[in-house]
Amino acid sequence: MASRYMTGRRALTRYLAGAASARTGDEMSTPALLVLGLAATGSVEAASALLTGLTISAAAGGPLLGAIVDRSRRPGRWLAVALGGYAAGLGAVLAGTGQAPTPLVVGVAALTGLLNPALSGGWSAQLPHLVPAAAFAKANSLDAATFGAASLAGPALAGVVAAGMGAPAALAVAIGLVALAVPVAWSLPGRPPAPAGQRYGPLAGLTATVANRPLLRSTAASVFSSAGVGMLTVACPLLGERLLGEAGHGGLLLAAFAATALLANAVLARRREPARPDTIVLTSTLLLGTGTLGAAFAPSAALVVVAVMVAGLGDGSQLTALFAVRHREAPERLRARIFTTGASLKITGLAAGTALAGPLAAQSPRTCLLAGAGVQLAAAATYLAIRIRTPSPARAA
């Protein structure tokens, strides 16, 4: 058992390094792409269109990618192909921006975005094959922590590289970080073939999620909650301008949010006995709402930082708990589909929140934040409503 655990630790270290690299590259690509689009075209609309193209197709790509990975005896190799395709697609966007017609480059970005769920749900779905059951709770928290670390390091690294070497260099570094994860994904362990006659379509992950009460309530709450996080994100530059002196200082608020999310992951990873993840999904959503509401009424810079940090604690603990619920409830042959479908739905929720936040923030940051707090409350209410009203079905086969 000891040697097996050491093997698991080495495999987990490689897995976490690959996940952190790919996810940091992905977080870098967002600001780098915006700055590149603006520098190359001189148009805010064109820069925004590039980012929209990259993110809007993830909802379709998640279920399709999950179906391919679930059916494979070597899922890591398909993930490696997806990561390589994502890096190559970003490279094509880099080469085409400012040189090719913008609609064509946006189309390339949209095709590239189909592969984005490989960096999140597709990767996390492989975690149970790497560590023994006794070490899984800690491994799950560490996996979730790579998201927090990436969201903290990615934008900062993009800013440093773009300032020193230009926007194309920033996107090139992001591409390189994604590409570094390809050999790690390729080396992920295989698994036995599926039983004869057991086949599932791309929508099986969504069907299984809807049929399973714990999965449904956690997923629904996380989608609403992601919309609320999107609204908080849009409001942060305005809070920076009003309370910290300039809009650029809103990035400091987002860094504080990411830092406390990472802290929450670290605390959960140190627990010897795993906490009940279902309860954490609900309480963390309430924390997010409390922090967002506090930011709406914070009268000083210090208090708005505290409020954003409270929201960050909720965000980090919610992600760890959400992953724990998915791993516990997902049938092995649907695991990747459930993870990638959930990731796609969360991305859609985040995009909806940022889209709604624009006109609200134009009225005032407080209006936007109050709406964001209301969305978090709706997320908690949705969780409770499903918990009360939905009969508990048998575990999906």
One Martini backbone bead per residue (centre of mass of N, CA, C, O) as a GRO file, in nm:
protein
  397
    1MET     BB    1   0.057   0.063  -0.020
    2ALA     BB    2   0.291   0.262  -0.001
    3SER     BB    3   0.387   0.246  -0.299
    4ARG     BB    4   0.119   0.330  -0.420
    5TYR     BB    5   0.112   0.610  -0.288
    6MET     BB    6   0.371   0.716  -0.413
    7THR     BB    7   0.269   0.691  -0.698
    8GLY     BB    8   0.029   0.882  -0.650
    9ARG     BB    9   0.198   1.131  -0.578
   10ARG     BB   10   0.351   1.157  -0.842
   11ALA     BB   11   0.102   1.172  -1.023
   12LEU     BB   12  -0.025   1.419  -0.882
   13THR     BB   13   0.201   1.619  -0.934
   14ARG     BB   14   0.177   1.612  -1.241
   15TYR     BB   15  -0.118   1.683  -1.261
   16LEU     BB   16  -0.100   1.963  -1.116
   17ALA     BB   17   0.107   2.088  -1.305
   18GLY     BB   18  -0.064   2.065  -1.562
   19ALA     BB   19  -0.313   2.215  -1.461
   20ALA     BB   20  -0.173   2.483  -1.389
   21SER     BB   21  -0.060   2.544  -1.667
   22ALA     BB   22  -0.321   2.541  -1.837
   23ARG     BB   23  -0.489   2.741  -1.656
   24THR     BB   24  -0.293   2.979  -1.674
   25GLY     BB   25  -0.303   3.007  -1.980
   26ASP     BB   26  -0.606   3.064  -1.990
   27GLU     BB   27  -0.602   3.319  -1.806
   28MET     BB   28  -0.405   3.477  -1.992
   29SER     BB   29  -0.569   3.485  -2.264
   30THR     BB   30  -0.780   3.697  -2.203
   31PRO     BB   31  -0.612   3.962  -2.174
   32ALA     BB   32  -0.430   3.914  -2.421
   33LEU     BB   33  -0.657   3.918  -2.636
   34LEU     BB   34  -0.763   4.199  -2.580
   35VAL     BB   35  -0.498   4.353  -2.628
   36LEU     BB   36  -0.441   4.246  -2.910
   37GLY     BB   37  -0.703   4.343  -3.048
   38LEU     BB   38  -0.659   4.643  -2.986
   39ALA     BB   39  -0.373   4.679  -3.113
   40ALA     BB   40  -0.442   4.557  -3.407
   41THR     BB   41  -0.739   4.726  -3.457
   42GLY     BB   42  -0.856   4.961  -3.255
   43SER     BB   43  -1.099   4.773  -3.137
   44VAL     BB   44  -1.317   4.688  -2.895
   45GLU     BB   45  -1.514   4.508  -3.051
   46ALA     BB   46  -1.304   4.310  -3.165
   47ALA     BB   47  -1.185   4.216  -2.897
   48SER     BB   48  -1.454   4.111  -2.780
   49ALA     BB   49  -1.516   3.907  -3.010
   50LEU     BB   50  -1.279   3.718  -2.956
   51LEU     BB   51  -1.365   3.634  -2.669
   52THR     BB   52  -1.648   3.537  -2.737
   53GLY     BB   53  -1.563   3.317  -2.936
   54LEU     BB   54  -1.396   3.148  -2.723
   55THR     BB   55  -1.652   3.105  -2.509
   56ILE     BB   56  -1.934   3.031  -2.651
   57SER     BB   57  -1.855   2.717  -2.739
   58ALA     BB   58  -1.830   2.550  -2.470
   59ALA     BB   59  -2.121   2.437  -2.439
   60ALA     BB   60  -2.080   2.237  -2.684
   61GLY     BB   61  -1.800   2.099  -2.618
   62GLY     BB   62  -1.835   1.942  -2.353
   63PRO     BB   63  -2.020   1.696  -2.429
   64LEU     BB   64  -1.843   1.596  -2.665
   65LEU     BB   65  -1.579   1.552  -2.512
   66GLY     BB   66  -1.692   1.365  -2.292
   67ALA     BB   67  -1.778   1.133  -2.480
   68ILE     BB   68  -1.495   1.064  -2.583
   69VAL     BB   69  -1.352   1.014  -2.310
   70ASP     BB   70  -1.547   0.793  -2.192
   71ARG     BB   71  -1.489   0.583  -2.444
   72SER     BB   72  -1.197   0.566  -2.355
   73ARG     BB   73  -0.906   0.390  -2.255
   74ARG     BB   74  -0.733   0.679  -2.323
   75PRO     BB   75  -0.817   0.980  -2.216
   76GLY     BB   76  -0.548   1.143  -2.211
   77ARG     BB   77  -0.507   1.154  -2.522
   78TRP     BB   78  -0.753   1.328  -2.583
   79LEU     BB   79  -0.667   1.562  -2.406
   80ALA     BB   80  -0.405   1.620  -2.556
   81VAL     BB   81  -0.538   1.689  -2.823
   82ALA     BB   82  -0.710   1.922  -2.714
   83LEU     BB   83  -0.477   2.095  -2.608
   84GLY     BB   84  -0.327   2.118  -2.876
   85GLY     BB   85  -0.567   2.249  -3.027
   86TYR     BB   86  -0.588   2.497  -2.846
   87ALA     BB   87  -0.305   2.606  -2.894
   88ALA     BB   88  -0.328   2.620  -3.205
   89GLY     BB   89  -0.571   2.812  -3.213
   90LEU     BB   90  -0.432   3.046  -3.066
   91GLY     BB   91  -0.210   3.072  -3.281
   92ALA     BB   92  -0.403   3.150  -3.513
   93VAL     BB   93  -0.509   3.405  -3.377
   94LEU     BB   94  -0.237   3.546  -3.351
   95ALA     BB   95  -0.171   3.546  -3.662
   96GLY     BB   96  -0.458   3.685  -3.761
   97THR     BB   97  -0.444   3.933  -3.598
   98GLY     BB   98  -0.450   4.203  -3.827
   99GLN     BB   99  -0.442   4.016  -4.107
  100ALA     BB  100  -0.724   3.913  -4.090
  101PRO     BB  101  -1.037   3.891  -4.088
  102THR     BB  102  -1.220   3.913  -3.811
  103PRO     BB  103  -1.444   3.697  -3.861
  104LEU     BB  104  -1.239   3.468  -3.910
  105VAL     BB  105  -1.099   3.478  -3.630
  106VAL     BB  106  -1.355   3.431  -3.466
  107GLY     BB  107  -1.409   3.151  -3.583
  108VAL     BB  108  -1.149   3.024  -3.474
  109ALA     BB  109  -1.210   3.082  -3.177
  110ALA     BB  110  -1.470   2.910  -3.165
  111LEU     BB  111  -1.335   2.640  -3.232
  112THR     BB  112  -1.137   2.646  -2.995
  113GLY     BB  113  -1.355   2.661  -2.758
  114LEU     BB  114  -1.452   2.361  -2.775
  115LEU     BB  115  -1.178   2.269  -2.600
  116ASN     BB  116  -1.181   2.402  -2.311
  117PRO     BB  117  -1.300   2.169  -2.113
  118ALA     BB  118  -1.024   2.015  -2.087
  119LEU     BB  119  -0.906   2.214  -1.856
  120SER     BB  120  -1.132   2.117  -1.657
  121GLY     BB  121  -1.338   1.872  -1.656
  122GLY     BB  122  -1.166   1.662  -1.812
  123TRP     BB  123  -0.934   1.661  -1.608
  124SER     BB  124  -1.082   1.610  -1.330
  125ALA     BB  125  -1.207   1.325  -1.413
  126GLN     BB  126  -0.911   1.171  -1.365
  127LEU     BB  127  -0.839   1.166  -1.056
  128PRO     BB  128  -0.935   0.874  -0.944
  129HIS     BB  129  -0.683   0.724  -1.104
  130LEU     BB  130  -0.431   0.845  -0.908
  131VAL     BB  131  -0.568   0.790  -0.621
  132PRO     BB  132  -0.645   0.695  -0.331
  133ALA     BB  133  -0.915   0.718  -0.131
  134ALA     BB  134  -0.766   0.844   0.124
  135ALA     BB  135  -0.648   1.096  -0.078
  136PHE     BB  136  -0.885   1.241  -0.232
  137ALA     BB  137  -0.978   1.497  -0.081
  138LYS     BB  138  -0.709   1.646  -0.109
  139ALA     BB  139  -0.682   1.628  -0.418
  140ASN     BB  140  -0.939   1.788  -0.481
  141SER     BB  141  -0.848   2.054  -0.347
  142LEU     BB  142  -0.593   2.090  -0.523
  143ASP     BB  143  -0.736   2.104  -0.791
  144ALA     BB  144  -0.905   2.356  -0.723
  145ALA     BB  145  -0.653   2.538  -0.661
  146THR     BB  146  -0.558   2.576  -0.959
  147PHE     BB  147  -0.770   2.787  -1.025
  148GLY     BB  148  -0.685   3.004  -0.824
  149ALA     BB  149  -0.390   3.028  -0.915
  150ALA     BB  150  -0.455   3.104  -1.209
  151SER     BB  151  -0.634   3.361  -1.149
  152LEU     BB  152  -0.385   3.504  -1.018
  153ALA     BB  153  -0.140   3.461  -1.229
  154GLY     BB  154  -0.234   3.509  -1.518
  155PRO     BB  155  -0.300   3.819  -1.535
  156ALA     BB  156  -0.028   3.912  -1.419
  157LEU     BB  157   0.152   3.785  -1.639
  158ALA     BB  158   0.021   3.926  -1.877
  159GLY     BB  159   0.090   4.215  -1.787
  160VAL     BB  160   0.398   4.189  -1.776
  161VAL     BB  161   0.448   4.091  -2.068
  162ALA     BB  162   0.295   4.314  -2.221
  163ALA     BB  163   0.464   4.552  -2.103
  164GLY     BB  164   0.756   4.434  -2.199
  165MET     BB  165   0.667   4.268  -2.502
  166GLY     BB  166   0.371   4.242  -2.557
  167ALA     BB  167   0.081   4.092  -2.656
  168PRO     BB  168   0.192   3.854  -2.829
  169ALA     BB  169   0.371   3.741  -2.599
  170ALA     BB  170   0.146   3.678  -2.398
  171LEU     BB  171   0.000   3.469  -2.578
  172ALA     BB  172   0.245   3.285  -2.622
  173VAL     BB  173   0.277   3.201  -2.326
  174ALA     BB  174  -0.003   3.078  -2.297
  175ILE     BB  175   0.041   2.860  -2.509
  176GLY     BB  176   0.285   2.725  -2.371
  177LEU     BB  177   0.135   2.636  -2.109
  178VAL     BB  178  -0.064   2.450  -2.248
  179ALA     BB  179   0.151   2.269  -2.395
  180LEU     BB  180   0.290   2.154  -2.132
  181ALA     BB  181   0.031   1.958  -2.069
  182VAL     BB  182   0.030   1.737  -2.285
  183PRO     BB  183   0.222   1.508  -2.168
  184VAL     BB  184   0.058   1.469  -1.912
  185ALA     BB  185  -0.204   1.376  -2.042
  186TRP     BB  186  -0.081   1.132  -2.201
  187SER     BB  187   0.006   0.985  -1.909
  188LEU     BB  188  -0.254   0.908  -1.829
  189PRO     BB  189  -0.442   0.668  -1.723
  190GLY     BB  190  -0.606   0.399  -1.791
  191ARG     BB  191  -0.882   0.171  -1.883
  192PRO     BB  192  -1.125  -0.023  -1.909
  193PRO     BB  193  -1.353  -0.134  -2.095
  194ALA     BB  194  -1.659  -0.118  -2.182
  195PRO     BB  195  -1.931  -0.265  -2.163
  196ALA     BB  196  -2.128  -0.434  -2.342
  197GLY     BB  197  -2.368  -0.203  -2.472
  198GLN     BB  198  -2.234   0.057  -2.342
  199ARG     BB  199  -2.398   0.359  -2.436
  200TYR     BB  200  -2.345   0.717  -2.484
  201GLY     BB  201  -2.436   1.027  -2.527
  202PRO     BB  202  -2.365   1.366  -2.508
  203LEU     BB  203  -2.636   1.402  -2.307
  204ALA     BB  204  -2.581   1.213  -2.058
  205GLY     BB  205  -2.473   1.415  -1.851
  206LEU     BB  206  -2.731   1.583  -1.826
  207THR     BB  207  -2.924   1.353  -1.755
  208ALA     BB  208  -2.774   1.258  -1.498
  209THR     BB  209  -2.794   1.527  -1.347
  210VAL     BB  210  -3.107   1.552  -1.341
  211ALA     BB  211  -3.150   1.255  -1.198
  212ASN     BB  212  -2.957   1.376  -0.970
  213ARG     BB  213  -2.995   1.552  -0.693
  214PRO     BB  214  -2.708   1.645  -0.604
  215LEU     BB  215  -2.619   1.734  -0.886
  216LEU     BB  216  -2.845   1.933  -0.954
  217ARG     BB  217  -2.821   2.134  -0.715
  218SER     BB  218  -2.519   2.204  -0.751
  219THR     BB  219  -2.526   2.292  -1.046
  220ALA     BB  220  -2.744   2.509  -1.033
  221ALA     BB  221  -2.605   2.684  -0.820
  222SER     BB  222  -2.336   2.732  -0.982
  223VAL     BB  223  -2.459   2.882  -1.222
  224PHE     BB  224  -2.579   3.118  -1.072
  225SER     BB  225  -2.317   3.195  -0.921
  226SER     BB  226  -2.152   3.266  -1.175
  227ALA     BB  227  -2.320   3.509  -1.249
  228GLY     BB  228  -2.251   3.667  -0.990
  229VAL     BB  229  -1.945   3.674  -1.039
  230GLY     BB  230  -1.961   3.833  -1.304
  231MET     BB  231  -2.077   4.091  -1.170
  232LEU     BB  232  -1.843   4.142  -0.977
  233THR     BB  233  -1.621   4.167  -1.192
  234VAL     BB  234  -1.738   4.418  -1.340
  235ALA     BB  235  -1.742   4.605  -1.074
  236CYS     BB  236  -1.442   4.633  -0.980
  237PRO     BB  237  -1.335   4.875  -1.150
  238LEU     BB  238  -1.542   5.076  -1.026
  239LEU     BB  239  -1.447   5.043  -0.736
  240GLY     BB  240  -1.159   5.132  -0.790
  241GLU     BB  241  -1.234   5.420  -0.880
  242ARG     BB  242  -1.401   5.506  -0.617
  243LEU     BB  243  -1.193   5.376  -0.372
  244LEU     BB  244  -0.878   5.357  -0.521
  245GLY     BB  245  -0.863   5.590  -0.782
  246GLU     BB  246  -0.875   5.346  -1.008
  247ALA     BB  247  -0.967   5.106  -1.231
  248GLY     BB  248  -0.704   4.930  -1.221
  249HIS     BB  249  -0.755   4.850  -0.909
  250GLY     BB  250  -0.957   4.620  -0.962
  251GLY     BB  251  -0.738   4.400  -0.984
  252LEU     BB  252  -0.689   4.383  -0.677
  253LEU     BB  253  -0.965   4.266  -0.609
  254LEU     BB  254  -0.935   4.009  -0.781
  255ALA     BB  255  -0.685   3.911  -0.628
  256ALA     BB  256  -0.825   3.884  -0.353
  257PHE     BB  257  -1.033   3.680  -0.444
  258ALA     BB  258  -0.828   3.460  -0.540
  259ALA     BB  259  -0.668   3.429  -0.275
  260THR     BB  260  -0.910   3.329  -0.093
  261ALA     BB  261  -0.982   3.091  -0.264
  262LEU     BB  262  -0.710   2.949  -0.221
  263LEU     BB  263  -0.731   2.934   0.086
  264ALA     BB  264  -0.979   2.752   0.097
  265ASN     BB  265  -0.848   2.512  -0.044
  266ALA     BB  266  -0.618   2.469   0.163
  267VAL     BB  267  -0.792   2.410   0.409
  268LEU     BB  268  -0.944   2.164   0.289
  269ALA     BB  269  -0.679   1.998   0.231
  270ARG     BB  270  -0.607   1.968   0.558
  271ARG     BB  271  -0.826   1.780   0.604
  272ARG     BB  272  -0.879   1.465   0.725
  273GLU     BB  273  -1.185   1.513   0.717
  274PRO     BB  274  -1.431   1.536   0.511
  275ALA     BB  275  -1.654   1.745   0.430
  276ARG     BB  276  -1.970   1.827   0.354
  277PRO     BB  277  -2.033   1.927   0.037
  278ASP     BB  278  -2.332   2.008   0.028
  279THR     BB  279  -2.313   2.223   0.250
  280ILE     BB  280  -2.091   2.399   0.116
  281VAL     BB  281  -2.242   2.492  -0.130
  282LEU     BB  282  -2.444   2.662   0.032
  283THR     BB  283  -2.259   2.836   0.219
  284SER     BB  284  -2.083   2.957  -0.009
  285THR     BB  285  -2.311   3.108  -0.150
  286LEU     BB  286  -2.372   3.291   0.093
  287LEU     BB  287  -2.091   3.419   0.098
  288LEU     BB  288  -2.105   3.549  -0.178
  289GLY     BB  289  -2.351   3.726  -0.114
  290THR     BB  290  -2.230   3.878   0.127
  291GLY     BB  291  -1.986   4.003  -0.020
  292THR     BB  292  -2.145   4.151  -0.243
  293LEU     BB  293  -2.318   4.321  -0.053
  294GLY     BB  294  -2.082   4.458   0.095
  295ALA     BB  295  -1.964   4.600  -0.160
  296ALA     BB  296  -2.214   4.784  -0.214
  297PHE     BB  297  -2.174   4.935   0.099
  298ALA     BB  298  -1.891   5.016   0.103
  299PRO     BB  299  -1.717   5.312   0.235
  300SER     BB  300  -1.432   5.168   0.185
  301ALA     BB  301  -1.150   5.019   0.085
  302ALA     BB  302  -1.116   4.814   0.315
  303LEU     BB  303  -1.412   4.697   0.306
  304VAL     BB  304  -1.413   4.603   0.010
  305VAL     BB  305  -1.186   4.399   0.045
  306VAL     BB  306  -1.326   4.224   0.255
  307ALA     BB  307  -1.574   4.152   0.087
  308VAL     BB  308  -1.421   4.014  -0.148
  309MET     BB  309  -1.287   3.799   0.033
  310VAL     BB  310  -1.543   3.660   0.121
  311ALA     BB  311  -1.625   3.576  -0.164
  312GLY     BB  312  -1.368   3.406  -0.217
  313LEU     BB  313  -1.420   3.191  -0.005
  314GLY     BB  314  -1.677   3.089  -0.141
  315ASP     BB  315  -1.559   3.012  -0.419
  316GLY     BB  316  -1.346   2.802  -0.333
  317SER     BB  317  -1.535   2.610  -0.167
  318GLN     BB  318  -1.738   2.550  -0.390
  319LEU     BB  319  -1.551   2.404  -0.589
  320THR     BB  320  -1.461   2.174  -0.410
  321ALA     BB  321  -1.749   2.067  -0.349
  322LEU     BB  322  -1.844   2.020  -0.637
  323PHE     BB  323  -1.632   1.807  -0.708
  324ALA     BB  324  -1.710   1.606  -0.484
  325VAL     BB  325  -1.994   1.549  -0.585
  326ARG     BB  326  -1.921   1.447  -0.865
  327HIS     BB  327  -1.738   1.212  -0.779
  328ARG     BB  328  -1.954   1.065  -0.602
  329GLU     BB  329  -2.203   1.052  -0.832
  330ALA     BB  330  -2.044   0.963  -1.073
  331PRO     BB  331  -2.031   0.757  -1.309
  332GLU     BB  332  -1.764   0.635  -1.462
  333ARG     BB  333  -1.890   0.644  -1.772
  334LEU     BB  334  -1.980   0.973  -1.699
  335ARG     BB  335  -1.771   1.166  -1.580
  336ALA     BB  336  -1.674   1.354  -1.811
  337ARG     BB  337  -1.956   1.453  -1.893
  338ILE     BB  338  -2.029   1.583  -1.624
  339PHE     BB  339  -1.789   1.778  -1.608
  340THR     BB  340  -1.814   1.922  -1.889
  341THR     BB  341  -2.105   2.011  -1.857
  342GLY     BB  342  -2.065   2.177  -1.601
  343ALA     BB  343  -1.855   2.370  -1.720
  344SER     BB  344  -2.034   2.483  -1.946
  345LEU     BB  345  -2.257   2.598  -1.762
  346LYS     BB  346  -2.073   2.793  -1.604
  347ILE     BB  347  -1.981   2.962  -1.843
  348THR     BB  348  -2.264   3.054  -1.919
  349GLY     BB  349  -2.327   3.197  -1.653
  350LEU     BB  350  -2.094   3.399  -1.664
  351ALA     BB  351  -2.174   3.532  -1.933
  352ALA     BB  352  -2.454   3.628  -1.840
  353GLY     BB  353  -2.354   3.808  -1.608
  354THR     BB  354  -2.175   4.003  -1.776
  355ALA     BB  355  -2.398   4.097  -1.967
  356LEU     BB  356  -2.590   4.212  -1.742
  357ALA     BB  357  -2.380   4.406  -1.600
  358GLY     BB  358  -2.335   4.634  -1.796
  359PRO     BB  359  -2.603   4.808  -1.770
  360LEU     BB  360  -2.594   4.819  -1.457
  361ALA     BB  361  -2.312   4.955  -1.423
  362ALA     BB  362  -2.392   5.214  -1.577
  363GLN     BB  363  -2.560   5.315  -1.341
  364SER     BB  364  -2.416   5.128  -1.101
  365PRO     BB  365  -2.236   4.936  -0.893
  366ARG     BB  366  -2.462   4.878  -0.688
  367THR     BB  367  -2.666   4.757  -0.879
  368CYS     BB  368  -2.491   4.523  -0.970
  369LEU     BB  369  -2.437   4.400  -0.683
  370LEU     BB  370  -2.728   4.354  -0.600
  371ALA     BB  371  -2.785   4.159  -0.827
  372GLY     BB  372  -2.562   3.957  -0.750
  373ALA     BB  373  -2.678   3.891  -0.470
  374GLY     BB  374  -2.951   3.790  -0.579
  375VAL     BB  375  -2.831   3.552  -0.739
  376GLN     BB  376  -2.714   3.405  -0.494
  377LEU     BB  377  -2.986   3.367  -0.357
  378ALA     BB  378  -3.107   3.203  -0.592
  379ALA     BB  379  -2.906   2.972  -0.568
  380ALA     BB  380  -2.986   2.885  -0.282
  381ALA     BB  381  -3.290   2.844  -0.342
  382THR     BB  382  -3.251   2.627  -0.556
  383TYR     BB  383  -3.114   2.421  -0.380
  384LEU     BB  384  -3.350   2.392  -0.174
  385ALA     BB  385  -3.577   2.317  -0.371
  386ILE     BB  386  -3.447   2.055  -0.473
  387ARG     BB  387  -3.407   1.922  -0.197
  388ILE     BB  388  -3.722   1.910  -0.130
  389ARG     BB  389  -3.882   1.826  -0.417
  390THR     BB  390  -3.683   1.604  -0.498
  391PRO     BB  391  -3.658   1.292  -0.558
  392SER     BB  392  -3.457   1.025  -0.483
  393PRO     BB  393  -3.272   0.863  -0.692
  394ALA     BB  394  -3.116   0.637  -0.834
  395ARG     BB  395  -2.824   0.551  -0.914
  396ALA     BB  396  -2.657   0.583  -1.181
  397ALA     BB  397  -2.524   0.348  -1.420
   0.00000   0.00000   0.00000
